[in-house]
Every structure is written in C-alpha cells, then in structure tokens.
Amino acid sequence: MKVIITGATGMVGEGVLFECLENDAVKKVLMVNRKPSPVKHPKLTELIVPNFMDLSVFEAQLTGYDACFYCAGISSVGMDEAKFTQITYDTTISFASKLASLNPNMVFTYVSGSHTDSSEKGRVMWARVKGKTENDLLKLPFKKAYNFRPGFMKPFKGQKNVKAFFKPLIFLFPILLPTKSLTLKQVGQAMINCVVRGYSKNILEIDDIKIAAK
C-alpha cells in the first residue's frame, strides 16, 4: 500500500512512520510536514506544505494513495477554543476533504484521544472539538475512516521527537496502568491492519487498537 502520514515531526506521527517503514505491507510513504524531518529511507518521500488549508498546488503529489494516517495535532493547554478549533477541526477537515476528492478509495485514520466527546456537548473543550472532528471525518466520501483514541503510547527506541518531561514516564506508566497503555508500534500496526483487513468499528478505543494490531 501507499500511505500519507502527517505529524511525523511529532511523537505519535514519528512512531507511526517508523512502523510503516518497517512493515512490509507498506511500499511507499509520503510524509507531509510543515518543516523538514531528518528521517531518510528508500520508501520515504517528504512533501513540505506550509499551509494545510491550501493544497491546490500539491494535488499531483497527493494523488494515488491508499491511506492517510493523520497524526498531526496540538495540545489544548493555554489555548482558547477558537484557536484550538481552527488547528484541530478546520485544518484537519480541509486536509481530509482534499484527500477524499483526490483519492476516493482511500482509508483515512485520525488520531484523536481517549475521552473524546462524540456528543460534542460536554464541558471539556478539547474533547468537544475532537468529537466534532471525528464525527465530520466520518461523513467524508472515503472508502473507510477510522478514529483512533489511544492513551499513553510508548515510543519506538530511537525516536527523536519525545518531549523531555515524558521520558521518565515511558517505563513507569505501562507498569502502573497497563490497561491505559499502548506502544506506538501497536498503533502503527493497527492503522496498517485497518487498511488491509478493516475493523468492525469506526472509533477504536485502547482495547480495539490492541486487537486491531494483532
């Protein structure tokens, strides 16, 4: 399969990228970044897109792909709802809509988060915004769309995009809360398997991701 990955300069996207480069089911990877990545591999091509809301000049490069693993995102800490919505909802839906028009047989996977609010009406701002994003992605004319809601994710050995405050938790969290923990290898494997063989649900919680990864 041929895969597009966003967010490869962040921890989740970098981990999914590592799995795609290792996995024989993936033959070609296009990472769409706002800034260059140091990762090099024979399977890998990089496309620098300064504005994900304007893809008009990149249509040829974004055509002919089987899947998109959308791992780009930002924390809501210190951000008001309008700005968080613009980055999380508007940008994602704009990017996905363009891919759907260029690749109608594409499988689109969005990395959301545990406790995302599908009702869009809860008190937690980020959960409402991500819930709306999930819901509207499922309305786009993709072959299939999946929303991943992971919890704690242990990175691959050798990942560079891991924040310093997170590093002490890497070994502790899976021991203390194993049911809330995944590895990024599992997340990447589950994404690939959803493209290859599908999954019975559009929203994958932690346990679903573990099942899909097998």
VENLIN-V360173 format. One record per residue. N is the residue number from 1. PHI is phi as a letter, one per 30 degrees, with the letter a starting at -180 (* if undefined). D_LAST is the distance of its C-alpha to the last C-alpha in Angstrom with 2 decimals. Layout:
BEGIN
n=N phi=PHI d_last=D_LAST
n=N phi=PHI d_last=D_LAST
END
This chain:
BEGIN
n=1 phi=* d_last=18.45
n=2 phi=c d_last=20.83
n=3 phi=b d_last=19.86
n=4 phi=c d_last=22.13
n=5 phi=b d_last=21.31
n=6 phi=c d_last=23.70
n=7 phi=i d_last=24.12
n=8 phi=d d_last=23.32
n=9 phi=c d_last=26.26
n=10 phi=c d_last=24.64
n=11 phi=d d_last=22.01
n=12 phi=d d_last=19.12
n=13 phi=d d_last=20.02
n=14 phi=d d_last=20.60
n=15 phi=d d_last=17.20
n=16 phi=d d_last=15.54
n=17 phi=e d_last=18.18
n=18 phi=e d_last=17.38
n=19 phi=d d_last=13.76
n=20 phi=d d_last=15.31
n=21 phi=d d_last=17.95
n=22 phi=d d_last=15.72
n=23 phi=d d_last=13.34
n=24 phi=d d_last=15.14
n=25 phi=d d_last=14.18
n=26 phi=c d_last=16.47
n=27 phi=c d_last=20.07
n=28 phi=b d_last=22.05
n=29 phi=b d_last=21.85
n=30 phi=c d_last=24.71
n=31 phi=c d_last=24.87
n=32 phi=c d_last=27.42
n=33 phi=b d_last=29.18
n=34 phi=d d_last=32.44
n=35 phi=b d_last=33.08
n=36 phi=d d_last=32.29
n=37 phi=c d_last=29.34
n=38 phi=d d_last=29.96
n=39 phi=d d_last=26.67
n=40 phi=b d_last=27.50
n=41 phi=a d_last=25.44
n=42 phi=e d_last=26.30
n=43 phi=d d_last=23.62
n=44 phi=c d_last=24.83
n=45 phi=b d_last=27.69
n=46 phi=c d_last=29.01
n=47 phi=b d_last=30.94
n=48 phi=d d_last=33.07
n=49 phi=b d_last=33.71
n=50 phi=d d_last=36.15
n=51 phi=b d_last=35.88
n=52 phi=d d_last=32.75
n=53 phi=d d_last=35.16
n=54 phi=b d_last=37.04
n=55 phi=c d_last=35.09
n=56 phi=e d_last=37.98
n=57 phi=d d_last=38.67
n=58 phi=c d_last=35.05
n=59 phi=e d_last=34.29
n=60 phi=d d_last=34.36
n=61 phi=d d_last=31.88
n=62 phi=c d_last=29.41
n=63 phi=c d_last=29.59
n=64 phi=j d_last=27.41
n=65 phi=c d_last=23.89
n=66 phi=c d_last=20.83
n=67 phi=a d_last=19.16
n=68 phi=b d_last=20.24
n=69 phi=c d_last=18.25
n=70 phi=d d_last=21.03
n=71 phi=c d_last=20.77
n=72 phi=d d_last=24.54
n=73 phi=l d_last=26.05
n=74 phi=b d_last=28.62
n=75 phi=d d_last=29.41
n=76 phi=d d_last=31.92
n=77 phi=e d_last=33.88
n=78 phi=i d_last=37.51
n=79 phi=c d_last=37.05
n=80 phi=d d_last=38.81
n=81 phi=d d_last=37.18
n=82 phi=d d_last=38.82
n=83 phi=d d_last=37.55
n=84 phi=d d_last=34.02
n=85 phi=d d_last=33.98
n=86 phi=d d_last=35.29
n=87 phi=d d_last=32.58
n=88 phi=d d_last=29.59
n=89 phi=c d_last=30.58
n=90 phi=e d_last=33.22
n=91 phi=d d_last=31.73
n=92 phi=d d_last=28.20
n=93 phi=d d_last=29.61
n=94 phi=d d_last=32.10
n=95 phi=d d_last=29.60
n=96 phi=d d_last=27.19
n=97 phi=d d_last=30.18
n=98 phi=d d_last=31.33
n=99 phi=d d_last=27.99
n=100 phi=d d_last=27.89
n=101 phi=d d_last=31.40
n=102 phi=d d_last=30.68
n=103 phi=b d_last=27.30
n=104 phi=d d_last=27.24
n=105 phi=c d_last=24.17
n=106 phi=d d_last=22.13
n=107 phi=c d_last=18.95
n=108 phi=c d_last=19.73
n=109 phi=b d_last=17.48
n=110 phi=c d_last=19.50
n=111 phi=d d_last=18.74
n=112 phi=c d_last=20.83
n=113 phi=l d_last=20.64
n=114 phi=e d_last=20.34
n=115 phi=i d_last=23.47
n=116 phi=d d_last=24.21
n=117 phi=c d_last=26.99
n=118 phi=d d_last=26.49
n=119 phi=d d_last=30.09
n=120 phi=i d_last=31.46
n=121 phi=b d_last=34.22
n=122 phi=d d_last=33.26
n=123 phi=d d_last=35.21
n=124 phi=d d_last=32.67
n=125 phi=e d_last=33.41
n=126 phi=d d_last=30.20
n=127 phi=d d_last=28.16
n=128 phi=d d_last=30.56
n=129 phi=d d_last=30.46
n=130 phi=d d_last=26.70
n=131 phi=d d_last=26.68
n=132 phi=d d_last=29.20
n=133 phi=d d_last=27.25
n=134 phi=e d_last=24.11
n=135 phi=d d_last=26.37
n=136 phi=d d_last=28.29
n=137 phi=d d_last=25.41
n=138 phi=d d_last=24.31
n=139 phi=d d_last=27.88
n=140 phi=d d_last=27.80
n=141 phi=d d_last=27.75
n=142 phi=d d_last=24.34
n=143 phi=e d_last=22.41
n=144 phi=a d_last=19.81
n=145 phi=b d_last=19.47
n=146 phi=b d_last=16.93
n=147 phi=c d_last=17.90
n=148 phi=c d_last=15.59
n=149 phi=b d_last=17.06
n=150 phi=d d_last=15.71
n=151 phi=c d_last=17.77
n=152 phi=d d_last=18.42
n=153 phi=b d_last=16.46
n=154 phi=d d_last=16.93
n=155 phi=d d_last=17.95
n=156 phi=d d_last=17.46
n=157 phi=d d_last=20.26
n=158 phi=j d_last=23.06
n=159 phi=d d_last=22.59
n=160 phi=c d_last=26.09
n=161 phi=c d_last=25.73
n=162 phi=b d_last=25.28
n=163 phi=d d_last=28.21
n=164 phi=e d_last=30.34
n=165 phi=d d_last=30.26
n=166 phi=d d_last=26.47
n=167 phi=e d_last=26.37
n=168 phi=d d_last=27.69
n=169 phi=d d_last=24.95
n=170 phi=e d_last=22.03
n=171 phi=c d_last=22.24
n=172 phi=d d_last=23.83
n=173 phi=d d_last=21.75
n=174 phi=d d_last=18.46
n=175 phi=d d_last=20.88
n=176 phi=d d_last=23.02
n=177 phi=b d_last=20.57
n=178 phi=d d_last=17.06
n=179 phi=d d_last=16.15
n=180 phi=c d_last=17.28
n=181 phi=c d_last=15.48
n=182 phi=b d_last=12.59
n=183 phi=c d_last=12.56
n=184 phi=d d_last=13.38
n=185 phi=d d_last=10.92
n=186 phi=d d_last=8.11
n=187 phi=d d_last=10.52
n=188 phi=d d_last=11.11
n=189 phi=d d_last=7.72
n=190 phi=d d_last=7.47
n=191 phi=d d_last=11.04
n=192 phi=d d_last=10.78
n=193 phi=d d_last=8.34
n=194 phi=d d_last=10.84
n=195 phi=d d_last=13.55
n=196 phi=d d_last=12.45
n=197 phi=b d_last=11.57
n=198 phi=i d_last=12.54
n=199 phi=b d_last=11.82
n=200 phi=d d_last=14.34
n=201 phi=b d_last=15.63
n=202 phi=d d_last=17.41
n=203 phi=c d_last=17.13
n=204 phi=c d_last=13.88
n=205 phi=d d_last=14.77
n=206 phi=e d_last=13.08
n=207 phi=d d_last=11.31
n=208 phi=d d_last=10.24
n=209 phi=d d_last=8.89
n=210 phi=d d_last=6.78
n=211 phi=d d_last=5.59
n=212 phi=d d_last=5.55
n=213 phi=d d_last=3.82
n=214 phi=d d_last=0.00
END
